[in-house]
Amino acid sequence: MSNLRIAVLGIDHRHAYGMLGNMQDQGAECVGWWTEGTPEPLDGFVKRFPDVPRFPTVDAVLEAKPDMVIISAIPCDRAALAIRAMDAGIDVMSDKPGCTTLAQLDAVKDCVARTGRIWSVDFSERFEVPCVTRAAELVQAGAIGRVVQTVGLGPHRLNRPTRPDWFFDPARNGGILTDIASHQIDQFLYFTGASDAEVTLATAISIGGDFQDFGEIALRAPEGHGYIRVDWFTPDALPTWGDGRLTILGTEGTIELRKYVDVGGADGTDHLLLTTGTRCEKIDARDAGLPYFARLVVDIRDRSETAMPQSHAFKVMELALRAQEMADA
């Protein structure tokens, strides 16, 4: 589907760069973009995509009738923009979190049921990380047996001077568990094969003083258990924004992913450590690919669910929102 036409609504987060770039790699044509005002990521976006025109309003984007819109607006605004797009007959790929309240999630569900459109959330810590692709291949091939637990770590660098006001306002960003931890919830459900889970622990606190900068979640399902830790304490000396890791425990082996950096080890990204009954090795997984984007193109064409089941996107956001509510209470 090389003639797929897409547009962008909101450039309030740099994730817009990867979302659009990866869709263009699949042959999609970006017909234009809109954003409110001049958010900090705007200059970088224009430098990366200089030939893509800016639309004056959201309505102008929708009237251009793209096949799909990418949404990376302020988190609290994403659900309403997605609903406007789907009501106009347009599929949606949203930055995470796709919504910031359970009421928003219910409204999105109703819209999907009413319109038949796709509401996909780009959980980039899985979909934009090649070593997760390779881990999925190994798990599906039975390399570590049945998955019984995932441990997901999502540390981030604060970069306080560059953060906008909404970043520090939980009513606008959804809170640390709704935002960052949705990545790790996605990976827990995906690798265990669970369709639902119980949140048995949820913490979201402020250690630095003025916003939620540390969070943790424990999950339990018949298929497996999960532990998640997220924070905004990445030290300045680390050469990237965070030492994101995922450990997958199986009945016959383990996989550890050092996604973005291997401190004290090999250079580069996408380090996979595999230990089984017959193998104990470190694998360079940078060439494993990012199938989510190609599959989403197919789903838009065929009205299928190969990139991510619609129910999975809903469940990830539901669990993140319920964990956030539990922590805040």
DOZAVO-59402 format. One record per residue: residue number from 1; z, x, y of N, C-alpha, C, CB in turn. Coordinates in steps of 0.05 Angstrom, whole numbers. Glycine has a CB too. Example, Ala and Ser with C-alpha at 12.3 -4.5 7.8 and 13.67 -1.06 7.14 Angstrom:
2
     i     n.pz     n.px     n.py    ca.pz    ca.px    ca.py     c.pz     c.px     c.py    cb.pz    cb.px    cb.py
     1      156      264     -114      156      246      -90      156      264      -66      181      226      -89
     2      142      257      -45      143      273      -21      157      258        1      114      282      -12
% end
This chain:
329
     i     n.pz     n.px     n.py    ca.pz    ca.px    ca.py     c.pz     c.px     c.py    cb.pz    cb.px    cb.py
     1        0       17      -24        0        0        0        0       18       25       25      -19        0
     2      -21       33       28      -23       53       50      -25       39       77      -46       71       46
     3      -32       13       77      -34       -1      103       -9      -16      111      -58      -20      101
     4       14       -9       99       39      -21      106       45      -15      135       62      -10       88
     5       51      -36      150       57      -34      179       87      -38      183       41      -54      196
     6      100      -20      197      129      -21      201      135      -17      231      144        0      184
     7      160      -24      238      169      -20      266      199      -14      264      164      -46      284
     8      210       -5      287      238        3      288      252      -14      309      241       33      295
     9      276      -25      301      293      -40      320      319      -25      322      297      -69      310
    10      323      -12      345      348        2      350      348       31      340      371      -12      336
    11      354       49      359      354       78      353      382       89      362      331       93      367
    12      403       75      353      430       83      361      442      103      342      448       59      363
    13      429      108      320      439      128      300      415      145      291      452      114      276
    14      421      171      287      399      189      279      388      183      252      410      217      279
    15      401      166      236      389      158      211      361      146      214      407      138      197
    16      355      136      238      328      126      243      307      147      238      326      115      272
    17      313      172      243      293      193      239      285      194      209      305      220      247
    18      304      196      191      298      198      163      285      173      152      322      205      147
    19      295      150      161      284      125      151      255      122      157      300      101      163
    20      248      127      183      220      125      191      203      147      178      217      125      221
    21      213      172      179      198      194      168      191      191      139      213      220      172
    22      210      181      124      205      178       95      186      155       90      231      172       81
    23      186      134      106      167      113      103      139      122      111      174       88      119
    24      137      139      132      111      150      139      100      168      117      113      165      165
    25      118      182      103      109      198       81       96      181       59      133      214       69
    26      103      156       58       90      137       39       65      124       49      111      116       31
    27       56      133       73       31      123       84       35       99      103       13      115       62
    28       60       92      109       65       69      127       57       77      156       94       60      125
    29       47       57      170       40       60      198       62       47      215       12       48      204
    30       73       63      234       93       52      252       79       41      277      115       73      260
    31       80       15      281       66        2      303       82        3      329       59      -26      296
    32      107       11      328      123       13      352      153       11      347      114       -9      372
    33      168       14      369      197       13      366      209        1      391      208       42      362
    34      233       -9      388      249      -19      411      278       -9      407      248      -50      412
    35      291       -4      429      319        1      429      331       -7      456      326       31      423
    36      356      -14      456      370      -22      480      378        3      496      396      -39      474
    37      368        6      521      377       28      538      367       55      529      406       28      540
    38      384       75      532      376      103      525      398      116      509      372      119      551
    39      401      107      484      422      119      467      416      149      462      423      105      440
    40      437      164      455      435      193      451      413      202      432      461      203      442
    41      408      188      409      387      197      391      358      193      401      390      183      365
    42      355      180      424      329      172      433      310      196      438      331      155      459
    43      320      216      452      303      240      458      293      252      432      319      260      474
    44      310      255      412      302      267      387      282      250      373      326      271      369
    45      285      224      375      266      205      362      238      208      375      276      176      364
    46      237      209      401      211      211      415      198      238      409      215      208      446
    47      213      259      407      202      285      400      190      285      372      223      307      402
    48      203      271      353      193      270      326      170      251      322      216      262      307
    49      169      230      338      149      210      335      135      204      362      161      184      323
    50      122      224      374      112      221      401       90      200      404      103      247      411
    51       76      194      383       53      177      385       59      147      379       31      186      366
    52       84      141      374       92      114      368      101      100      394      115      113      347
    53       89       78      402       95       65      427      122       50      427       73       46      435
    54      133       47      451      158       32      455      151        4      463      176       46      476
    55      164      -16      450      161      -44      457      183      -51      477      162      -62      432
    56      177      -70      496      197      -77      516      219      -94      506      183      -91      539
    57      215     -110      485      235     -129      476      234     -131      445      230     -156      488
    58      254     -142      434      254     -148      405      232     -168      399      282     -160      396
    59      229     -188      416      208     -208      411      181     -196      409      208     -230      433
    60      176     -176      426      150     -163      425      145     -149      399      147     -142      448
    61      166     -137      388      164     -124      361      157     -145      340      190     -109      354
    62      171     -167      340      167     -188      320      140     -201      323      189     -209      322
    63      130     -203      347      104     -215      352       81     -197      342      100     -221      381
    64       87     -171      339       67     -152      328       64     -155      298       75     -123      334
    65       82     -171      285       80     -178      256       79     -154      238       56     -195      252
    66       98     -135      240       98     -114      220      107     -125      193      118      -91      229
    67      101     -111      172      110     -120      145      140     -115      141       94     -105      124
    68      151      -95      155      179      -88      152      189      -76      178      183      -69      129
    69      214      -81      184      227      -67      206      250      -49      195      238      -87      227
    70      253      -27      208      276       -9      204      296      -14      226      267       22      204
    71      321      -18      218      342      -25      238      363       -3      238      354      -53      232
    72      366       10      260      388       30      263      402       26      290      377       59      261
    73      406        1      297      420       -7      322      450       -2      318      414      -36      329
    74      466       -9      339      495       -8      336      503      -25      312      509      -18      363
    75      521      -16      295      526      -30      270      532      -60      272      549      -18      256
    76      547      -68      293      554      -96      295      530     -114      302      576     -100      316
    77      508     -101      311      484     -116      319      463     -118      297      472     -103      343
    78      467     -103      275      446     -100      255      440     -126      240      453      -79      235
    79      461     -141      233      456     -166      218      440     -186      234      483     -178      209
    80      447     -190      259      432     -209      276      403     -201      279      446     -212      303
    81      398     -175      282      370     -166      284      355     -171      258      369     -136      292
    82      369     -165      236      356     -169      210      349     -199      205      375     -160      187
    83      367     -217      213      362     -245      210      338     -254      227      387     -262      217
    84      337     -244      252      314     -251      269      288     -242      256      317     -238      297
    85      288     -217      245      264     -207      232      257     -223      207      268     -177      224
    86      276     -229      190      270     -244      166      261     -272      172      294     -245      147
    87      272     -285      192      263     -312      200      235     -311      211      282     -323      222
    88      226     -287      220      198     -284      229      180     -276      207      197     -264      252
    89      190     -275      182      173     -268      159      170     -239      154      146     -280      163
    90      190     -223      163      188     -194      162      211     -183      144      190     -181      190
    91      204     -164      126      225     -151      109      240     -131      126      212     -138       85
    92      264     -123      115      282     -107      131      293      -84      114      306     -124      141
    93      293      -60      126      308      -37      116      328      -30      137      290      -13      108
    94      354      -35      132      375      -30      151      389       -3      145      395      -53      152
    95      397       10      167      416       32      164      442       21      154      419       47      192
    96      458       38      141      485       28      133      504       32      157      495       44      108
    97      524       15      160      528      -10      144      509      -31      154      557      -20      147
    98      500      -47      135      480      -68      142      493      -91      158      468      -79      117
    99      519      -93      157      534     -113      172      563     -103      175      533     -141      158
   100      578     -116      192      605     -107      198      627     -128      193      607      -97      226
   101      619     -152      185      639     -173      179      628     -189      155      644     -192      203
   102      647     -202      141      639     -219      118      623     -243      128      664     -228      103
   103      629     -253      152      613     -275      163      584     -267      167      625     -285      189
   104      580     -242      177      553     -232      180      539     -230      153      553     -205      194
   105      553     -220      133      542     -217      107      534     -244       96      562     -203       88
   106      550     -264       99      543     -291       90      518     -301      104      566     -311       95
   107      516     -296      130      492     -305      145      467     -291      135      496     -299      175
   108      469     -265      128      447     -250      117      439     -261       90      453     -220      115
   109      459     -267       73      453     -279       47      438     -305       50      479     -283       31
   110      447     -322       68      434     -348       72      406     -344       81      450     -364       93
   111      401     -324       98      374     -320      109      356     -310       87      375     -300      132
   112      365     -292       70      349     -282       48      342     -305       29      364     -260       32
   113      361     -322       23      356     -345        5      336     -364       18      382     -360       -1
   114      338     -368       44      320     -387       59      292     -376       62      332     -393       86
   115      289     -350       66      263     -339       74      250     -324       51      267     -320       97
   116      265     -315       31      253     -299       10      246     -271       18      229     -312        0
   117      257     -262       41      251     -235       51      270     -214       38      253     -233       81
   118      263     -189       40      278     -167       29      297     -157       50      260     -144       19
   119      323     -154       43      343     -141       61      354     -117       45      367     -161       69
   120      343      -94       51      350      -69       37      367      -52       56      326      -54       27
   121      387      -39       46      404      -21       62      399        7       52      434      -29       60
   122      391       25       70      386       53       62      412       68       60      367       66       83
   123      423       68       36      447       84       31      438      113       28      463       74        6
   124      436      127       50      421      153       51      435      174       34      419      162       79
   125      461      172       29      474      193       13      466      191      -17      504      191       15
   126      451      170      -24      438      168      -50      408      170      -47      445      142      -65
   127      397      153      -29      368      150      -28      354      174      -14      361      125      -13
   128      368      190        1      355      212       15      366      239        6      360      209       45
   129      376      240      -19      387      264      -30      375      270      -57      418      262      -32
   130      357      289      -59      343      294      -85      361      299     -109      325      317      -82
   131      384      312     -105      401      318     -128      413      293     -140      423      338     -120
   132      415      272     -124      425      246     -135      403      234     -153      432      226     -113
   133      378      238     -145      355      230     -162      357      244     -189      329      235     -149
   134      361      270     -189      362      285     -214      387      277     -231      363      316     -209
   135      409      272     -218      433      262     -232      428      236     -246      457      260     -213
   136      414      218     -232      407      192     -244      390      195     -269      393      174     -223
   137      371      214     -268      354      219     -291      370      229     -314      332      240     -284
   138      389      247     -309      406      257     -330      424      236     -342      423      280     -320
   139      436      220     -325      453      198     -335      437      178     -352      467      184     -311
   140      414      171     -342      397      151     -356      388      163     -383      373      143     -339
   141      385      189     -385      377      201     -410      400      205     -429      364      228     -404
   142      424      198     -420      447      200     -438      460      228     -439      440      193     -465
   143      454      245     -419      463      273     -420      493      275     -419      452      288     -397
   144      508      257     -406      537      259     -405      551      235     -418      546      261     -376
   145      536      220     -434      547      197     -448      551      174     -429      574      204     -460
   146      571      157     -434      576      134     -417      593      143     -393      591      112     -433
   147      584      135     -369      599      142     -345      625      125     -344      582      136     -319
   148      647      139     -339      673      126     -338      686      128     -311      691      137     -359
   149      677      147     -294      689      149     -267      670      164     -249      716      163     -268
   150      670      156     -223      657      172     -202      679      179     -181      633      156     -189
   151      676      203     -170      693      211     -148      674      219     -125      712      235     -155
   152      674      204     -104      656      209      -82      671      218      -57      640      184      -75
   153      662      241      -46      675      252      -22      654      252        1      685      281      -27
   154      662      240       23      644      238       46      656      248       72      636      209       50
   155      660      275       74      670      286       99      648      288      120      683      314       94
   156      655      283      145      635      284      167      647      300      190      628      256      176
   157      629      313      206      637      327      230      638      307      253      618      350      237
   158      658      308      269      662      289      291      643      292      314      691      291      301
   159      638      316      323      621      320      347      628      301      369      591      317      339
   160      653      301      376      664      281      395      648      279      421      692      288      401
   161      640      301      434      626      298      460      600      282      459      620      325      471
   162      588      280      435      562      266      434      565      238      424      543      281      415
   163      589      229      417      592      202      406      593      181      428      618      201      390
   164      579      159      424      580      137      444      606      121      441      556      119      440
   165      610      103      461      635       87      461      638       70      435      635       69      485
   166      615       59      425      618       42      402      628       56      377      591       29      396
   167      624       82      376      633       98      353      664       96      350      625      127      356
   168      678       93      371      707       93      371      718       64      370      718      108      394
   169      701       44      369      710       16      370      705        3      343      695        1      393
   170      726       -3      327      721      -14      300      708      -41      301      747      -16      286
   171      710      -56      323      697      -82      325      667      -78      326      707      -97      350
   172      658      -55      334      629      -50      337      618      -33      314      623      -37      363
   173      635      -15      303      625        3      281      634       -7      254      634       31      286
   174      653      -26      253      661      -37      227      685      -23      214      639      -37      209
   175      692        1      224      714       16      212      703       37      192      733       -3      198
   176      720       56      186      711       79      170      702       72      141      732      100      169
   177      715       51      130      708       44      102      682       27      102      731       28       89
   178      679        9      120      654       -6      122      631       12      127      656      -27      145
   179      635       32      144      613       50      151      608       72      130      619       64      178
   180      624       93      130      618      115      113      622      108       83      637      139      119
   181      643       95       76      650       91       47      630       72       33      677       80       45
   182      614       58       48      593       42       35      575       59       18      577       26       55
   183      570       84       27      554      103       11      566      107      -17      552      130       25
   184      592      113      -17      605      120      -43      608       95      -60      632      133      -38
   185      612       72      -48      613       47      -64      586       42      -78      621       23      -46
   186      565       47      -63      538       44      -74      535       62      -99      516       51      -53
   187      543       87      -96      540      106     -118      558       99     -142      547      135     -109
   188      582       89     -137      599       80     -159      586       57     -175      626       70     -147
   189      577       37     -161      564       14     -175      539       24     -190      557       -8     -156
   190      523       41     -177      498       49     -189      503       66     -215      482       66     -169
   191      521       86     -214      524      104     -236      540       91     -259      536      129     -227
   192      559       73     -253      574       60     -274      559       36     -286      601       51     -264
   193      540       26     -271      525        2     -279      541      -24     -274      519        4     -308
   194      562      -22     -258      579      -45     -252      565      -63     -232      606      -37     -242
   195      568      -89     -236      557     -109     -217      578     -119     -197      544     -132     -231
   196      603     -113     -203      625     -121     -185      649     -102     -191      634     -151     -191
   197      669     -103     -174      692      -85     -178      716      -97     -163      686      -57     -168
   198      740      -88     -171      764      -95     -157      772      -71     -140      787     -103     -177
   199      779      -77     -115      789      -56      -97      820      -55     -102      783      -62      -67
   200      829      -33     -114      858      -30     -120      873      -14     -100      861      -18     -147
   201      859        1      -83      871       17      -62      852       18      -38      879       46      -72
   202      862       14      -14      845       17        9      862       27       33      831      -10       17
   203      854       50       44      869       62       66      849       69       88      885       87       57
   204      856       62      113      839       70      136      858       75      159      818       48      143
   205      862      100      166      883      107      185      872      127      206      907      120      172
   206      887      129      228      881      148      249      900      171      247      881      135      277
   207      890      195      241      907      219      241      903      234      267      899      237      217
   208      879      233      278      873      247      303      883      233      327      844      252      305
   209      888      206      325      901      193      348      888      169      359      905      212      368
   210      861      167      359      849      145      374      828      129      359      837      156      399
   211      823      135      334      804      119      318      809      125      288      774      124      326
   212      798      109      270      801      114      242      785      138      233      792       89      226
   213      800      160      226      786      184      218      792      193      189      794      206      237
   214      807      177      174      812      183      146      813      156      130      838      199      142
   215      800      156      107      800      132       91      797      139       61      778      113       99
   216      808      121       45      805      124       16      804       97        3      827      142        4
   217      790       96      -20      787       71      -35      789       78      -65      760       57      -29
   218      802       61      -80      801       62     -110      788       36     -120      829       67     -122
   219      770       39     -139      756       16     -150      760       15     -180      726       18     -143
   220      760       -9     -190      763      -13     -219      744      -35     -228      792      -20     -227
   221      729      -30     -250      711      -49     -262      712      -45     -292      682      -46     -250
   222      703      -65     -307      702      -60     -336      685      -36     -344      691      -85     -350
   223      665      -30     -328      647       -8     -334      658       20     -326      621      -12     -320
   224      678       21     -308      688       47     -300      706       45     -276      665       65     -294
   225      716       69     -268      734       71     -245      721       89     -224      761       83     -254
   226      731       86     -199      720      102     -177      742      109     -157      698       87     -164
   227      739      133     -146      756      141     -123      738      152     -101      777      163     -132
   228      745      144      -77      729      151      -53      747      162      -32      713      126      -43
   229      739      184      -19      753      194        4      732      201       26      770      220       -2
   230      737      190       50      719      195       73      736      204       96      703      170       80
   231      724      220      114      740      230      137      721      242      158      760      252      128
   232      733      247      181      719      260      204      730      287      210      719      241      228
   233      736      303      190      749      329      194      733      353      186      775      329      180
   234      707      351      184      691      374      176      695      397      197      661      367      175
   235      702      421      188      707      443      207      681      453      219      721      466      192
   236      683      464      243      660      473      258      644      495      244      667      482      285
   237      658      512      228      644      534      215      625      526      193      664      554      205
   238      628      502      182      610      493      161      582      491      173      619      466      149
   239      562      501      159      535      501      171      520      474      170      518      521      157
   240      533      453      162      521      427      162      543      406      170      508      420      135
   241      535      381      171      553      360      182      575      353      163      538      336      188
   242      573      359      137      594      352      118      588      362       90      598      322      118
   243      609      370       76      606      380       49      608      356       30      628      401       42
   244      588      339       30      588      315       14      585      321      -16      566      296       23
   245      602      309      -32      602      315      -61      605      289      -77      624      334      -68
   246      595      290     -101      598      268     -120      603      280     -148      574      249     -120
   247      624      272     -161      630      280     -188      627      255     -206      658      293     -191
   248      611      258     -227      606      236     -246      618      245     -273      576      229     -249
   249      639      231     -282      652      237     -307      641      219     -329      683      233     -305
   250      631      231     -350      621      217     -373      637      222     -398      592      223     -378
   251      633      207     -419      647      211     -444      639      237     -458      643      187     -462
   252      616      248     -450      606      272     -464      598      294     -445      581      265     -480
   253      607      292     -419      600      313     -400      606      304     -372      572      321     -403
   254      602      323     -354      606      317     -325      583      328     -309      632      329     -315
   255      578      315     -286      559      324     -266      574      326     -240      534      305     -264
   256      571      348     -226      581      350     -199      557      356     -180      603      372     -196
   257      555      341     -159      534      345     -139      547      356     -113      520      318     -133
   258      537      379     -105      543      390      -79      518      386      -62      552      421      -81
   259      518      364      -48      493      353      -37      481      370      -15      498      326      -27
   260      497      379        4      486      390       29      492      420       33      497      375       52
   261      512      430       18      519      458       21      536      466       -4      535      463       47
   262      534      492      -11      550      502      -33      566      525      -21      532      512      -58
   263      590      519      -12      607      538        2      613      562      -16      633      525       13
   264      606      586       -7      611      610      -23      592      614      -47      639      609      -34
   265      572      597      -48      553      598      -71      524      602      -61      555      573      -88
   266      506      588      -74      478      591      -68      471      578      -41      461      579      -91
   267      449      588      -29      440      577       -4      426      550      -10      420      596       10
   268      420      535       11      405      511        9      422      487        2      384      514      -12
   269      408      466       -6      420      440      -12      415      432      -41      409      418        7
   270      426      409      -48      420      396      -74      427      413      -98      391      389      -75
   271      453      421     -100      463      436     -122      475      417     -142      484      458     -113
   272      466      419     -167      476      401     -189      489      419     -210      454      384     -201
   273      514      413     -216      529      428     -237      533      409     -261      557      438     -226
   274      521      417     -284      521      401     -308      537      415     -330      492      395     -317
   275      556      400     -342      571      411     -365      571      390     -387      600      418     -356
   276      561      397     -410      560      379     -433      569      395     -458      532      367     -438
   277      566      383     -481      573      398     -506      555      421     -512      573      379     -529
   278      531      421     -500      512      443     -506      502      457     -481      489      431     -521
   279      509      448     -457      498      459     -433      521      463     -412      476      442     -421
   280      520      485     -398      538      490     -376      522      506     -356      565      506     -385
   281      511      493     -336      492      506     -318      492      494     -290      464      505     -331
   282      481      509     -272      476      500     -245      446      496     -241      488      521     -224
   283      439      473     -230      411      465     -228      403      462     -199      405      440     -244
   284      381      474     -191      370      470     -164      354      445     -165      353      495     -155
   285      363      423     -152      351      397     -154      335      389     -129      372      376     -160
   286      328      409     -113      314      402      -88      287      389      -92      311      427      -71
   287      275      392     -116      248      382     -121      249      355     -135      232      402     -137
   288      271      342     -136      274      317     -153      261      293     -140      302      312     -159
   289      256      294     -114      242      271     -101      261      249      -91      222      260     -119
   290      249      231      -76      264      208      -64      249      182      -71      267      212      -33
   291      253      171      -94      236      149     -103      242      123      -89      240      144     -132
   292      264      120      -75      271       95      -62      249       85      -44      297       98      -46
   293      238      103      -28      219       94       -7      192       85      -20      213      117       12
   294      182       99      -40      158       90      -54      163       63      -68      149      111      -74
   295      186       60      -79      193       35      -93      195       12      -73      218       38     -109
   296      205       18      -50      208       -4      -30      180      -13      -21      224        6       -5
   297      161        5      -18      134       -2      -12      123      -21      -33      116       23      -10
   298      128      -15      -59      119      -32      -81      133      -59      -79      125      -18     -108
   299      158      -59      -73      173      -85      -72      163     -103      -50      203      -79      -67
   300      156      -91      -27      144     -107       -5      118     -119      -14      141      -90       20
   301      102     -104      -28       76     -114      -38       79     -134      -60       59      -90      -47
   302       96     -128      -80       97     -145     -104      120     -165     -104      100     -127     -128
   303      137     -165      -83      161     -182      -82      179     -177     -106      152     -212      -81
   304      183     -151     -112      199     -142     -135      225     -130     -124      183     -123     -153
   305      241     -119     -142      267     -107     -134      271      -80     -148      290     -126     -141
   306      251      -62     -146      252      -37     -160      268      -16     -144      225      -27     -166
   307      268      -17     -118      282        2     -102      312       -2     -104      273        1      -73
   308      321      -27     -102      349      -34     -104      351      -64     -107      365      -24      -79
   309      364      -74     -128      367     -103     -130      380     -115     -106      383     -110     -155
   310      371     -138      -97      383     -151      -74      412     -156      -77      368     -177      -67
   311      420     -163     -102      448     -169     -107      465     -144     -103      452     -180     -135
   312      454     -120     -109      469      -95     -106      475      -90      -77      453      -72     -118
   313      455      -93      -59      459      -89      -31      481     -108      -20      433      -94      -15
   314      481     -133      -29      501     -152      -21      529     -143      -30      495     -180      -31
   315      531     -134      -56      557     -128      -68      569     -103      -55      554     -124      -98
   316      552      -83      -50      562      -59      -37      575      -66      -10      540      -38      -32
   317      561      -81        6      572      -88       32      597     -106       30      551     -101       50
   318      597     -124       10      620     -141        6      645     -124       -1      615     -162      -16
   319      642     -105      -19      665      -89      -27      674      -71       -4      657      -72      -51
   320      656      -60       11      664      -44       34      679      -60       54      639      -31       47
   321      669      -84       60      683     -102       79      710     -111       69      665     -126       86
   322      712     -117       44      738     -126       33      757     -102       32      734     -137        4
   323      748      -79       26      765      -55       28      775      -50       56      751      -30       17
   324      757      -53       75      765      -50      103      786      -70      111      740      -52      121
   325      782      -95      103      801     -116      110      828     -110       97      792     -143      100
   326      829     -101       72      853      -94       59      868      -71       73      848      -86       29
   327      852      -51       81      864      -28       95      875      -35      122      843       -6       98
   328      860      -52      137      869      -60      163      894      -77      162      847      -74      178
   329      896      -92      140      919     -110      138      945      -95      131      914     -131      116
% end
